Amino acid sequence: MSEQVMATLEEKLAKSMDNLKEELNAVRAGRANPALLDRVEVEYYGMKTPLKQLATVAAPDPRTLLVTPFDPKSVGDIERAILAANIGINPANDGKAVRLSIPQLTEERRKELAKKARGIGEEAKVAARNLRRKANDEIKKEEKNGDLTEDDVKGFLDDIQKATDKAIKDIDGIVANKEKEIMEV
């Protein structure tokens, strides 16, 4: 049972890391990144559809994103969805594709975005600590029920702490890389 607690903890920590990476991809850095549009959903034939199912998103140069729809009639819908997503970039529609010109970031805006990235990282750390607390509670509950000895409990609590420490260290590394990317000119 306690091995199951550890496996569940590690699985949830991994999901938390994936979620962190996804959140940070949505934070705009100075260069064009197709992941910037990952969360955009387009109203297509009455249904909300993820943009990546309707079009290809490419970065032909460091300052431009090119969205080429599979169905040329959906260009207007895609343009409206990008505007509604409020990513801070105005799309330009040429009838066949949508272009997004990524403006150069000011130093102040870079610092703002770096601060936002750190905030997202802090949220991920809090989530990791909450997962640690839940796992510790499960182990202590097993001890109370008489399923584990005191030594086993100490060993599992140490393992849980090590897994959490590793996750927090990884989160710090991911956030530091994103900050470096944002601050690059």
C-alpha positions in Angstrom: 0.0 0.0 0.0 2.8 2.5 0.9 4.6 1.7 -2.3 1.4 2.7 -4.0 1.5 6.0 -2.1 5.0 6.6 -3.5 4.1 5.7 -7.0 1.1 8.0 -6.9 3.2 10.8 -5.5 5.8 10.4 -8.3 3.1 10.2 -11.0 1.4 13.4 -9.7 4.7 15.2 -9.4 5.4 14.3 -13.0 2.0 15.6 -14.1 2.6 18.8 -12.1 5.9 19.3 -14.0 4.2 18.8 -17.4 1.5 21.3 -16.4 4.3 23.8 -15.4 6.0 23.4 -18.8 2.7 23.9 -20.5 1.9 27.0 -18.4 5.4 28.5 -19.2 5.0 27.9 -22.9 2.1 30.3 -22.8 4.3 33.0 -21.4 5.6 35.0 -24.4 9.4 35.3 -24.7 11.2 37.6 -27.2 11.1 35.2 -30.1 8.3 33.4 -32.0 7.3 30.1 -30.4 4.4 28.0 -31.9 3.6 26.8 -28.3 2.3 30.4 -27.7 -0.9 29.4 -29.5 -1.3 26.0 -27.9 -4.3 27.2 -25.7 -6.1 29.0 -28.5 -9.5 27.4 -29.2 -11.4 28.3 -32.4 -15.2 28.4 -32.8 -15.4 26.1 -35.8 -18.8 25.0 -37.1 -20.3 25.7 -33.7 -17.7 23.8 -31.6 -14.6 24.9 -29.7 -11.7 23.2 -31.4 -8.0 23.5 -30.5 -6.1 25.6 -33.1 -3.5 22.8 -33.7 -6.3 20.6 -35.0 -7.3 23.2 -37.6 -4.0 24.6 -38.8 -0.3 24.3 -38.8 1.6 26.8 -36.8 5.2 27.6 -37.9 7.8 30.1 -37.1 9.4 31.1 -40.5 11.7 33.6 -38.7 12.4 34.6 -35.1 9.8 37.4 -35.1 6.9 35.8 -37.0 4.4 33.0 -36.5 2.5 31.7 -39.5 -0.8 29.9 -39.0 -1.9 28.1 -42.1 -5.4 26.5 -41.8 -6.2 23.2 -43.4 -9.5 24.7 -44.5 -8.9 28.2 -46.0 -12.5 29.2 -45.1 -11.6 29.1 -41.4 -9.0 31.9 -41.6 -11.5 34.5 -40.2 -12.5 32.2 -37.4 -8.8 31.6 -36.5 -8.1 35.3 -36.6 -11.0 36.0 -34.2 -9.9 33.2 -31.8 -6.4 34.6 -31.6 -7.7 38.1 -30.8 -10.1 36.6 -28.2 -7.2 34.6 -26.6 -5.7 37.9 -25.6 -2.0 37.0 -26.1 -1.1 40.6 -26.8 -0.4 40.2 -30.5 -2.6 41.4 -33.4 -3.0 38.8 -36.2 -2.8 39.9 -39.8 -5.1 37.9 -42.2 -4.0 37.6 -45.9 -6.9 35.4 -46.9 -5.0 32.2 -46.9 -3.1 32.3 -43.7 -2.8 34.4 -40.5 0.5 36.1 -39.6 1.5 37.2 -36.1 4.4 39.6 -35.8 6.0 39.3 -32.4 7.2 42.7 -31.3 10.5 43.3 -29.6 10.0 43.2 -25.8 11.0 46.2 -23.7 13.3 45.7 -20.7 10.3 46.5 -18.4 8.1 44.0 -20.2 10.8 41.3 -20.0 11.1 41.8 -16.2 7.3 41.6 -15.9 7.2 38.3 -17.9 10.1 36.9 -15.8 8.1 37.8 -12.7 5.1 36.0 -14.1 7.2 32.9 -14.8 8.5 32.9 -11.3 4.9 33.2 -10.0 3.9 30.2 -12.1 6.9 28.3 -10.7 5.9 29.2 -7.1 2.4 27.8 -7.8 4.0 24.5 -9.0 6.1 24.4 -5.8 3.0 24.8 -3.7 1.3 22.0 -5.6 4.4 19.8 -5.0 4.3 20.6 -1.3 0.6 19.8 -1.1 1.2 16.4 -2.8 3.9 15.8 -0.2 1.5 16.6 2.6 -1.1 14.2 1.2 1.4 11.4 0.8 2.7 12.0 4.4 -0.9 11.8 5.7 -1.5 8.5 3.9 1.7 7.0 5.3 0.8 8.2 8.9 -2.7 6.8 8.4 -1.2 3.4 7.5 1.0 3.6 10.6 -2.1 4.3 12.8 -3.9 1.3 11.3 -0.9 -0.8 12.3 0.1 -1.6 8.6 3.6 -0.1 9.0 6.3 -0.1 11.6 7.8 3.1 12.9 11.1 2.5 11.0 9.1 1.9 7.7 7.2 5.1 8.3 10.5 7.0 8.8 11.9 5.5 5.6 8.8 6.4 3.5 8.7 9.9 4.9 12.3 10.4 3.9 11.6 9.0 0.4 8.6 11.4 0.1 10.8 14.3 1.1 13.5 13.4 -1.3 11.0 13.1 -4.2 9.5 16.5 -3.3 13.0 18.1 -3.0 13.9 16.8 -6.4 10.7 18.1 -7.9 11.2 21.5 -6.4 14.8 21.6 -7.7 13.5 20.6 -11.2 10.9 23.4 -11.0 13.6 25.9 -10.2 15.6 24.8 -13.1 12.7 24.9 -15.6 11.7 28.4 -14.3 15.4 29.6 -14.5 15.6 28.4 -18.1 12.4 30.3 -19.0 13.6 33.5 -17.3 16.9 33.2 -19.3 14.9 32.8 -22.5 12.7 35.8 -21.6 15.6 38.1 -20.7 17.5 37.2 -23.9 17.6 40.1 -26.3 
